[in-house]
Amino acid sequence: MIRASARLCAVAAVLALAAGPLAAQTPPVKTAKPAPPAERPAPAPTPTPPESPPPYEPQLLRLAEVVGALAYLRDLCGAGDGATFRAEFATLLETEANTPARKEALAGAFNRGFRDYEMTYRACTPTAREIVARFLDEAARIAKDVANRYAG
């Protein structure tokens, strides 16, 4: 299910806003001959606004956090497939992180999920196994929801 969300396309970029400010004009000088009209400087280029995040950004951030926790907890509990979760996240990151800020946010969520459980659990406990089961369900639900709702 995680692969379904990794194939989602990013939303279109935000359109540029109105052109730069108008240039100031110099008042005409009173002389015998009329002065040639003042040349207007070229308007300053309008900076491109940053791309807005897609509407499913909160779900992707939560998915990244859950996958980070699963990468740690699955290895801790002997499943040995933490590398698979890291690889799935790398695919998600490659597909969805089209700006450095977005890449940083998604990677930060993954790392937060990993580190939070790394600090809390040093051994696999029944509670850790329950968390793994719940996170697997949550990750599948988020991926399915995002794919169904936003995939083209």
C-alpha positions as a Python dict, from the first residue, in 0.01 Angstrom:
ca = {
    (1, 'M'): (0, 0, 0),
    (2, 'I'): (286, 238, 66),
    (3, 'R'): (389, 213, -300),
    (4, 'A'): (48, 345, -407),
    (5, 'S'): (112, 674, -227),
    (6, 'A'): (465, 694, -365),
    (7, 'R'): (330, 712, -719),
    (8, 'L'): (115, 1016, -649),
    (9, 'C'): (187, 1316, -866),
    (10, 'A'): (264, 1653, -709),
    (11, 'V'): (3, 1927, -751),
    (12, 'A'): (51, 2209, -1005),
    (13, 'A'): (269, 2508, -911),
    (14, 'V'): (115, 2834, -787),
    (15, 'L'): (68, 3098, -1058),
    (16, 'A'): (286, 3409, -1051),
    (17, 'L'): (131, 3722, -903),
    (18, 'A'): (93, 4063, -1065),
    (19, 'A'): (392, 4238, -1221),
    (20, 'G'): (633, 4457, -1022),
    (21, 'P'): (562, 4813, -906),
    (22, 'L'): (519, 5095, -1151),
    (23, 'A'): (823, 5310, -1215),
    (24, 'A'): (817, 5668, -1098),
    (25, 'Q'): (785, 5943, -1356),
    (26, 'T'): (976, 6268, -1341),
    (27, 'P'): (764, 6583, -1370),
    (28, 'P'): (809, 6785, -1690),
    (29, 'V'): (1061, 7069, -1674),
    (30, 'K'): (937, 7413, -1788),
    (31, 'T'): (1167, 7525, -2062),
    (32, 'A'): (1133, 7679, -2401),
    (33, 'K'): (1148, 7336, -2557),
    (34, 'P'): (953, 7049, -2410),
    (35, 'A'): (1182, 6789, -2259),
    (36, 'P'): (1173, 6445, -2409),
    (37, 'P'): (962, 6205, -2205),
    (38, 'A'): (1150, 6023, -1933),
    (39, 'E'): (1224, 5662, -2006),
    (40, 'R'): (1065, 5415, -1775),
    (41, 'P'): (1298, 5157, -1632),
    (42, 'A'): (1204, 4798, -1698),
    (43, 'P'): (990, 4655, -1418),
    (44, 'A'): (1174, 4438, -1169),
    (45, 'P'): (1124, 4067, -1230),
    (46, 'T'): (852, 3920, -1014),
    (47, 'P'): (989, 3652, -784),
    (48, 'T'): (828, 3314, -832),
    (49, 'P'): (620, 3229, -528),
    (50, 'P'): (713, 2905, -354),
    (51, 'E'): (515, 2600, -454),
    (52, 'S'): (230, 2537, -217),
    (53, 'P'): (216, 2194, -56),
    (54, 'P'): (-39, 1948, -190),
    (55, 'P'): (-367, 1905, -4),
    (56, 'Y'): (-254, 1564, 122),
    (57, 'E'): (63, 1700, 287),
    (58, 'P'): (-55, 1630, 646),
    (59, 'Q'): (-126, 1267, 556),
    (60, 'L'): (217, 1227, 390),
    (61, 'L'): (391, 1374, 693),
    (62, 'R'): (206, 1133, 921),
    (63, 'L'): (284, 844, 685),
    (64, 'A'): (653, 936, 689),
    (65, 'E'): (651, 943, 1070),
    (66, 'V'): (475, 607, 1093),
    (67, 'V'): (712, 448, 840),
    (68, 'G'): (1008, 579, 1041),
    (69, 'A'): (871, 420, 1357),
    (70, 'L'): (807, 94, 1171),
    (71, 'A'): (1161, 93, 1032),
    (72, 'Y'): (1290, 89, 1388),
    (73, 'L'): (1029, -126, 1561),
    (74, 'R'): (1014, -402, 1297),
    (75, 'D'): (1389, -459, 1328),
    (76, 'L'): (1370, -440, 1707),
    (77, 'C'): (1098, -705, 1716),
    (78, 'G'): (1289, -943, 1490),
    (79, 'A'): (1103, -898, 1162),
    (80, 'G'): (1428, -786, 1001),
    (81, 'D'): (1255, -577, 735),
    (82, 'G'): (1341, -227, 860),
    (83, 'A'): (1547, -176, 542),
    (84, 'T'): (1232, -240, 338),
    (85, 'F'): (1054, 43, 518),
    (86, 'R'): (1354, 272, 462),
    (87, 'A'): (1350, 182, 92),
    (88, 'E'): (977, 252, 68),
    (89, 'F'): (1031, 588, 233),
    (90, 'A'): (1317, 665, -10),
    (91, 'T'): (1076, 599, -299),
    (92, 'L'): (816, 824, -139),
    (93, 'L'): (1077, 1095, -86),
    (94, 'E'): (1200, 1071, -446),
    (95, 'T'): (845, 1094, -580),
    (96, 'E'): (698, 1360, -354),
    (97, 'A'): (985, 1585, -239),
    (98, 'N'): (1012, 1826, -529),
    (99, 'T'): (1156, 2111, -322),
    (100, 'P'): (1433, 2113, -60),
    (101, 'A'): (1187, 2234, 207),
    (102, 'R'): (946, 1952, 134),
    (103, 'K'): (1226, 1695, 137),
    (104, 'E'): (1342, 1829, 471),
    (105, 'A'): (990, 1814, 616),
    (106, 'L'): (929, 1455, 502),
    (107, 'A'): (1273, 1334, 612),
    (108, 'G'): (1227, 1512, 944),
    (109, 'A'): (897, 1332, 1001),
    (110, 'F'): (1057, 994, 920),
    (111, 'N'): (1351, 1063, 1151),
    (112, 'R'): (1122, 1185, 1429),
    (113, 'G'): (920, 862, 1413),
    (114, 'F'): (1238, 653, 1414),
    (115, 'R'): (1410, 842, 1698),
    (116, 'D'): (1104, 869, 1921),
    (117, 'Y'): (1066, 492, 1934),
    (118, 'E'): (1442, 435, 1945),
    (119, 'M'): (1454, 643, 2264),
    (120, 'T'): (1151, 468, 2414),
    (121, 'Y'): (1203, 101, 2326),
    (122, 'R'): (1528, -90, 2379),
    (123, 'A'): (1367, -434, 2360),
    (124, 'C'): (1064, -574, 2183),
    (125, 'T'): (773, -578, 2426),
    (126, 'P'): (407, -675, 2384),
    (127, 'T'): (332, -302, 2368),
    (128, 'A'): (588, -254, 2089),
    (129, 'R'): (426, -540, 1895),
    (130, 'E'): (85, -378, 1939),
    (131, 'I'): (224, -46, 1815),
    (132, 'V'): (368, -222, 1508),
    (133, 'A'): (29, -376, 1430),
    (134, 'R'): (-150, -43, 1469),
    (135, 'F'): (109, 143, 1262),
    (136, 'L'): (89, -114, 981),
    (137, 'D'): (-289, -63, 971),
    (138, 'E'): (-253, 316, 987),
    (139, 'A'): (11, 328, 712),
    (140, 'A'): (-203, 111, 484),
    (141, 'R'): (-510, 326, 554),
    (142, 'I'): (-326, 654, 485),
    (143, 'A'): (-168, 523, 164),
    (144, 'K'): (-501, 389, 39),
    (145, 'D'): (-686, 707, 130),
    (146, 'V'): (-433, 938, -39),
    (147, 'A'): (-411, 718, -348),
    (148, 'N'): (-790, 692, -383),
    (149, 'R'): (-856, 1057, -315),
    (150, 'Y'): (-575, 1231, -504),
    (151, 'A'): (-433, 996, -768),
    (152, 'G'): (-507, 1110, -1124),
}
